[in-house]
């Protein structure tokens, strides 16, 4: 059923903090994450900055993050992943999908 005139199209989030967390988790769980990740990758690959870049820093996604690693199949670019180095430093390591564990 369509909302009556003046009613919101989307139910507003609850104001209680615990209820808000549950509401947000339910909305995230309902997303088609693989489709959204594919759409995000397509948008990134269409950016002029992507075309101009030679070196790209990616990340290894956790369960609730968008997987961008398929972008590393793009020919003509060098990809890197961050890693924790001794002394709590950030180090960048080359990433090649077929050779990097």
N, C-alpha and C positions, 0 to 999 in steps of 0.2 A: 504494500500500500504506500502511496505517496504521502509525504507529510503535508499537513494543512499549511496554508499560507502563513508565513511568519515563523513556522517551526524550523529548527535547524535540520539540515540534511544528514548530519553526522551527530551521533550522541556525544555530548561533551564529556570530557574525562571527569572522573570523580575528584572531589577536592580533598578527600582523606588520603594521606600519604600511602598507607598500606593498600588501599583500594586502587589508587592510581598505579602502583607497581603491578598489581594483578591485571589491571586493564591494559597497561602497556605491554606486558608479557603476552597476553592473549592476542593483541593486535599484531605483535611481531611474529607470533607462532602462525598466524593466519596468512602471512605473506608468502608468495611464491618466490622464495629466495633464489633458486637457480635461475629463474627467468629475470629477476631483477638484477642479478649479478651479470648475466649475459648482456642485458641492456646497458648496464653501467660500463662494461668492457667496450661495447660498441661505441658509446659516447666518448670514452677516453681515446680510443683509437682514431676517432674522427677529429680530434683537436689538432689545431696547427702546431701546438707545442709538442705533441706526440710525434708528429711528422718530422719536426726539426731535431728532436732529441736523439742522441747517439747512445747515451747511458741512461738507464731507467732503474730506479730503486723500487722494488716491489716488497711485499710482506707475505709471510705464510699465514693465511687466515685461520682464525679459530672458528668454532662452530657458529658463532653469532656474527661473524664478519663476512663481507663479500669476498669471494675467491677471485683474485686478479691474476693468479699465476698462469692461466691460459694465455695471457697477453705475451708471455715469454716465448711463445712460438712465432712471434713476429720476426721475420728475417731482417738482417741489417742493423740490429740493435744489440747492445750489450746490457745484460740484466744483472742486478745485484740484490742480495738479501742482507738485512742487518743481522748481526749476531753480537751477543755480549762477549766482550773481550776481558782479559784480566784487568783488575783495577777498576771495575765497573765502567769500562769504556765501551763505546759502540764501535764495532768494526763492520765494514762492508765487504762481503764476499761475492765473487762472481757466481752467477746462477745460470746453469744450462739445464733445461728440463730433463733431458735424457741422461745427463751425467752427474747431476747434483742429488745426493740422497735427501 
